[in-house]
Amino acid sequence: MSTLTPRRESSSRIDDSPRPETLNENGSSSGQQENSTWLSRLPAVSAGVSQLSNGFASLTNRTVQAKDAAVEEGQSWQRRIASLSGHLTGAFSNAFSNSETATAQGIVLSAEVQRALREGTAVVALESTIISHGMPFPQNLETARAVEEVVRSHGAVPATIAILDGVPHVGLTDEQLHSLASQAGRVRKTSRRDLPYVLAKRLIGATTVSATMLLAARAGIHIFVTGGIGGVHRGGESTLDVSADLTELGRTPVAVVCAGVKSILDIPRTLEYLETQGVGVAAYGGDEFPAFFTRRSGCRAPLRIDTPEEGAALIRSSLQLNLQNGMVIGVPVPEAASAAGQRVERATQTALSEAAGRGLSGAEVTPFLLQRIRELTGGASLDANIALIKNNAAVGSRIAVALASQP
């Protein structure tokens, strides 16, 4: 029988009884020594954290300063660009002011004209060729000022149209009027066909009837006052010399108030051409179409109106139908200022012969004829010219006011 002996516990059993601390040679425990070491390092760690914090603060400050500097630099460049733009604009237009406004087509409207168009006030367009090519200085300036004053006195706003340093202007200051009148030798007579050239070359241009009509229409002006319109030249059946005024009337919705067709032209053929172009032609206060310097041409007008309200109704109806063509309202020169018809006609025939002898043609003819007729009549034709323009301005302004008051 075997004898059972008690099993001995494995030597690998974990002894979880507390162990005594290991003491160093100084008699302190190792835990106490480690805590003391970390406590001694805390000031250095704290100093490092403080330096890091200061570094971040410095970096943030420098970033803000750099941002502020960038903003200031940007604003500085904006100011420089605005200043440069102002200088360039001033050099380009020679007449821009803070109160002027340019349209999408680059046409500059004076503050007075812009305000009138915005508020629905009557506006009357005026050409500038009569200033630069129709009369000598200073009569041309005096007449331009007087005509504008006539327009204002009848309740409308004048809008003299010209090209200044390549920029179309609708409405001129008195300074601009003076400049245009006093340097007529530098001013180019500008018809529709000439507009791109005058703008591209940045020239000074005086607008003819056709160019004035075009720019007035672009600005939203429906009535234009002038002395007289061009037409078919005498002998035009052979030369085909026909004024661009007539074709412009056939395609631009502006009513031209004038003293009829200039007596140096072929009036019957001019009326026939206007009929072909679909242009309404009315005599104001009479049945006979006027002949510029004289009240009678021997040609019956197709239409007749007797009051500003009738003229305004005629224009309104054309605009409502969107006919896209103009009309002519012929106003006879005042009886008291009318040069003797036969005297002017004899002078006209003489001037025409002289122009042909000199080989003049195109745009050279009309200024020569007007000057020569003025010399041959002793200035009577010039007096009649000034009187008829003022009279046209009065009639045209009354029609414009009536048009603006109609619904």
C-alpha positions in Angstrom: 0.0 0.0 0.0 1.5 3.2 -1.1 2.0 6.0 1.1 0.5 9.4 0.0 2.7 12.4 0.5 1.4 16.0 0.6 1.8 18.0 -2.8 4.3 20.7 -2.7 3.2 24.2 -4.0 4.8 25.3 -7.2 7.6 27.7 -6.9 6.0 29.9 -9.6 3.1 31.0 -7.4 2.8 34.8 -7.3 3.6 36.3 -4.0 1.4 39.3 -3.6 2.5 40.1 -0.1 3.8 43.7 0.3 7.4 44.1 -0.4 9.6 46.4 1.5 10.8 49.7 -0.3 14.3 49.6 -1.6 16.4 52.2 0.2 19.3 53.9 -1.4 22.5 54.8 0.3 21.0 58.0 1.6 18.1 56.2 3.1 15.4 57.6 0.8 13.1 55.6 -1.4 13.5 55.6 -5.3 9.9 57.1 -5.7 10.7 60.0 -3.6 13.8 60.6 -5.7 11.9 60.5 -9.0 9.3 63.0 -7.8 12.0 65.4 -6.7 13.6 65.2 -10.2 10.4 66.2 -12.0 9.8 69.0 -9.6 13.2 70.4 -10.3 12.4 70.3 -14.1 9.1 72.2 -13.9 10.6 75.7 -14.0 12.4 74.9 -17.2 9.3 73.4 -18.8 7.3 76.4 -17.7 9.8 78.7 -19.3 9.7 76.7 -22.5 5.9 76.9 -22.7 6.1 80.7 -22.1 8.6 81.1 -24.9 6.4 79.1 -27.2 3.4 81.1 -26.3 5.3 84.4 -26.9 6.5 83.0 -30.3 2.9 82.2 -31.4 1.8 85.7 -30.3 4.7 87.3 -32.2 3.8 85.3 -35.3 0.2 86.2 -35.1 1.1 89.9 -34.7 3.3 89.8 -37.7 0.6 88.1 -39.7 -1.9 90.8 -38.8 0.6 93.5 -39.7 1.3 91.8 -43.0 -2.4 91.6 -43.8 -2.9 95.3 -42.9 0.1 96.2 -45.1 -1.3 94.2 -47.9 -4.7 95.9 -47.6 -3.1 99.4 -47.5 -1.0 98.5 -50.5 -4.1 97.4 -52.4 -5.9 100.6 -51.4 -2.9 102.6 -52.5 -3.0 100.9 -55.9 -6.7 101.5 -56.2 -6.1 105.2 -55.6 -3.3 105.3 -58.2 -5.5 103.5 -60.8 -8.4 105.9 -60.1 -6.1 108.9 -60.4 -4.6 107.5 -63.7 -8.1 106.8 -65.0 -9.1 110.4 -64.3 -6.1 111.8 -66.1 -6.6 109.6 -69.1 -10.3 110.4 -69.3 -9.6 114.1 -69.0 -7.0 113.9 -71.8 -9.3 111.9 -74.0 -12.4 114.0 -73.8 -11.0 117.5 -73.1 -14.2 118.3 -71.4 -15.5 115.6 -69.1 -16.7 116.7 -65.7 -18.0 114.7 -62.8 -21.6 115.7 -63.7 -21.4 114.3 -67.3 -22.5 110.8 -68.2 -21.5 108.6 -71.1 -24.0 106.3 -72.7 -23.3 102.7 -73.8 -22.3 104.1 -77.3 -19.8 106.4 -75.8 -21.9 109.6 -76.2 -21.4 112.1 -73.4 -24.6 113.7 -72.1 -24.3 117.0 -70.3 -25.8 117.0 -66.8 -28.6 119.4 -68.0 -29.6 117.1 -70.9 -29.3 113.9 -68.9 -31.6 115.3 -66.1 -34.1 116.6 -68.7 -34.3 113.2 -70.5 -34.7 111.4 -67.1 -37.5 113.7 -66.0 -39.3 113.9 -69.3 -38.6 117.5 -69.9 -38.6 118.8 -73.5 -35.2 118.7 -75.2 -34.2 120.2 -78.5 -31.1 119.1 -80.4 -29.0 121.7 -82.2 -26.3 121.2 -84.8 -22.8 122.6 -84.6 -21.8 123.0 -88.3 -23.6 126.3 -88.3 -21.2 127.4 -85.6 -18.0 126.3 -87.3 -18.9 126.7 -91.0 -22.0 128.8 -91.3 -20.9 132.2 -89.8 -17.8 134.1 -89.0 -16.5 134.5 -85.4 -17.8 136.0 -83.2 -21.2 136.1 -84.8 -21.3 132.3 -84.8 -20.8 132.2 -81.0 -23.3 135.0 -80.4 -25.8 133.2 -82.5 -25.2 129.9 -80.8 -25.7 131.4 -77.4 -28.8 133.3 -78.6 -30.4 130.2 -80.1 -29.9 128.2 -76.9 -31.4 131.0 -74.9 -34.5 131.0 -77.2 -34.9 127.3 -76.5 -34.7 127.8 -72.8 -37.0 130.7 -72.8 -39.7 128.5 -74.4 -39.4 125.9 -71.7 -37.1 123.4 -73.4 -33.5 122.3 -72.8 -31.0 122.9 -75.7 -28.7 120.1 -76.6 -26.0 121.4 -79.0 -24.2 118.4 -80.5 -20.5 118.2 -81.5 -17.4 115.9 -81.4 -14.8 117.0 -78.9 -11.4 115.3 -79.2 -13.1 112.2 -80.7 -15.9 112.1 -78.1 -19.5 112.8 -79.2 -21.1 115.4 -76.9 -24.9 116.0 -76.6 -25.2 119.3 -74.7 -22.2 121.8 -74.5 -21.0 124.1 -71.9 -20.5 127.8 -72.8 -16.7 127.2 -72.7 -17.1 124.4 -75.2 -19.2 126.6 -77.4 -16.6 129.3 -77.4 -13.8 126.8 -78.1 -15.8 125.4 -81.1 -16.6 128.8 -82.5 -13.2 130.4 -82.1 -11.1 127.6 -83.7 -13.3 126.9 -86.7 -10.3 126.3 -88.9 -9.4 123.2 -86.9 -13.0 121.8 -86.8 -13.9 119.1 -89.3 -17.3 119.2 -90.9 -18.8 115.8 -89.8 -21.5 113.9 -91.6 -22.7 110.4 -90.7 -20.0 108.8 -92.9 -17.3 110.8 -91.1 -18.2 109.9 -87.6 -15.9 106.8 -87.3 -12.9 108.7 -88.7 -13.4 111.7 -86.4 -13.8 109.5 -83.4 -10.8 107.2 -84.3 -8.5 110.2 -84.9 -9.8 112.1 -81.8 -10.6 115.2 -83.9 -12.9 118.1 -83.2 -16.0 117.7 -85.4 -19.0 119.9 -86.1 -22.0 117.8 -86.8 -24.1 118.2 -90.0 -27.8 117.6 -90.1 -27.3 113.8 -90.7 -24.7 113.3 -87.9 -26.8 115.5 -85.5 -29.9 113.5 -86.2 -28.1 110.2 -85.6 -26.5 111.3 -82.3 -29.8 112.9 -81.2 -31.7 109.7 -81.8 -29.0 107.6 -80.0 -29.5 110.0 -77.0 -33.3 109.7 -77.1 -34.1 113.2 -78.5 -36.9 113.4 -81.0 -36.8 117.1 -82.2 -33.9 118.8 -83.9 -33.8 122.5 -84.9 -31.5 123.8 -87.6 -31.4 126.5 -90.3 -32.1 124.5 -93.3 -31.5 121.0 -94.6 -29.4 119.8 -97.6 -31.0 118.3 -100.7 -30.5 117.5 -104.3 -28.0 119.9 -105.8 -28.7 121.8 -108.9 -27.7 119.5 -111.8 -28.0 116.5 -109.4 -29.7 114.5 -112.1 -26.3 114.4 -113.8 -23.9 114.5 -110.9 -26.0 112.4 -108.4 -24.9 115.0 -105.8 -27.5 114.3 -103.1 -27.1 115.4 -99.5 -26.8 112.7 -96.8 -29.4 114.7 -94.9 -32.1 113.2 -97.1 -31.1 109.6 -96.6 -30.7 110.2 -92.9 -34.3 111.5 -92.8 -35.4 108.2 -94.4 -33.9 106.0 -91.6 -33.7 108.1 -88.3 -36.7 108.9 -86.2 -36.1 112.6 -85.6 -38.2 115.5 -86.6 -36.2 118.3 -88.2 -37.6 121.8 -87.7 -36.0 124.1 -90.3 -36.6 126.9 -92.8 -37.0 124.4 -95.6 -34.4 123.4 -98.2 -31.6 125.9 -98.9 -32.4 128.0 -101.9 -29.1 127.1 -103.5 -30.5 123.6 -104.1 -33.0 122.0 -106.4 -36.1 122.2 -104.3 -38.6 120.3 -106.5 -36.2 117.3 -106.9 -35.4 117.4 -103.2 -39.1 117.1 -102.3 -39.4 114.2 -104.7 -36.5 112.4 -103.1 -38.0 112.9 -99.6 -41.2 111.3 -100.9 -39.3 108.3 -102.2 -37.7 108.0 -98.7 -41.1 108.0 -97.0 -40.3 111.3 -95.2 -43.3 113.4 -94.1 -42.9 117.0 -95.1 -45.1 119.7 -93.5 -45.2 123.5 -93.9 -45.9 125.4 -90.6 -48.6 127.9 -90.9 -48.9 127.8 -94.7 -49.2 125.7 -97.8 -46.0 126.6 -99.6 -42.7 124.9 -98.7 -40.2 127.6 -97.6 -36.9 128.1 -99.4 -34.6 129.0 -96.5 -33.8 132.7 -97.1 -37.2 133.3 -98.6 -40.7 132.4 -97.6 -41.7 131.0 -100.9 -40.3 128.3 -103.1 -43.0 127.9 -105.6 -43.5 124.3 -104.3 -46.6 123.2 -102.4 -45.9 121.3 -99.2 -47.4 117.8 -99.0 -48.7 118.5 -95.4 -49.6 121.5 -93.3 -49.7 122.1 -89.6 -50.7 125.3 -87.8 -49.9 124.8 -84.1 -47.2 123.3 -81.9 -49.8 120.7 -80.7 -50.5 119.6 -84.3 -46.8 119.2 -84.8 -46.4 117.2 -81.6 -49.3 114.9 -82.5 -47.7 114.3 -85.9 -44.4 113.3 -84.3 -46.1 111.2 -81.6 -48.1 109.2 -84.2 -44.9 108.5 -86.2 -43.1 107.2 -83.0 -46.1 105.1 -82.0 -46.1 103.4 -85.4 -42.3 102.9 -85.0 -41.8 104.0 -88.6 -38.0 104.6 -87.9 -37.8 107.6 -90.2 -37.8 111.3 -89.7 -39.9 114.2 -90.9 -39.4 117.8 -92.0 -41.3 120.7 -90.6 -40.7 123.8 -92.7 -41.0 127.1 -91.0 -40.9 130.3 -93.1 -38.5 133.0 -92.2 -40.2 135.9 -90.5 -41.6 138.4 -93.0 -39.8 141.3 -91.5 -36.4 139.6 -91.8 -36.9 138.0 -95.1 -34.2 139.0 -97.6 -35.7 140.1 -101.0 -36.2 136.8 -102.8 -35.1 138.0 -106.2 -32.0 139.6 -104.8 -30.9 136.5 -103.0 -31.8 134.3 -106.1 -29.6 136.5 -108.4 -26.8 136.2 -105.9 -27.3 132.5 -105.7 -27.0 132.0 -109.5 -23.8 134.1 -109.5 -22.3 132.1 -106.6 -23.2 128.8 -108.3 -21.4 129.9 -111.4 -18.3 130.9 -109.5 -18.2 127.6 -107.5 -18.3 125.7 -110.8 -15.6 127.8 -112.2 -13.4 127.0 -109.2 -14.0 123.3 -109.4 -15.6 123.1 -106.0 -17.5 120.0 -105.1 -19.0 118.1 -102.2 -18.6 119.6 -98.7 -16.7 122.6 -100.1 -19.7 123.9 -102.0 -22.2 125.0 -99.4 -19.8 127.1 -97.2 -18.5 128.9 -100.3 -22.0 129.6 -101.6 -23.2 130.9 -98.2 -20.2 133.2 -97.9 -20.4 134.4 -101.4 -24.1 135.1 -101.2 -23.6 137.0 -98.0 -21.0 139.2 -99.8 -23.1 139.7 -102.8 -26.2 140.7 -100.8 -24.3 143.0 -98.4 -25.0 140.9 -95.4 -28.7 140.7 -95.9 -28.6 136.9 -96.2 -26.7 136.6 -92.9 -29.3 138.7 -91.1 -32.0 136.5 -92.5 -30.0 133.4 -91.6 -29.8 134.4 -87.9 -33.4 135.5 -87.8 -34.7 132.2 -89.3 -32.6 130.1 -86.9 -34.0 131.9 -83.9 -37.5 131.6 -85.3 -37.1 127.9 -85.9 -35.8 127.5 -82.4 -38.9 129.1 -81.0 -41.3 127.0 -83.0 -39.3 123.8 -82.4 -39.2 124.4 -78.7 -42.9 124.9 -78.5 -43.5 121.6 -80.4 -41.0 119.8 -78.1 -42.9 121.1 -75.0 -46.2 120.0 -76.5 -44.7 116.6 -77.3 -43.4 116.2 -73.7 -46.8 117.1 -72.2 -48.7 114.5 -74.3 -49.3 111.1 -72.7 
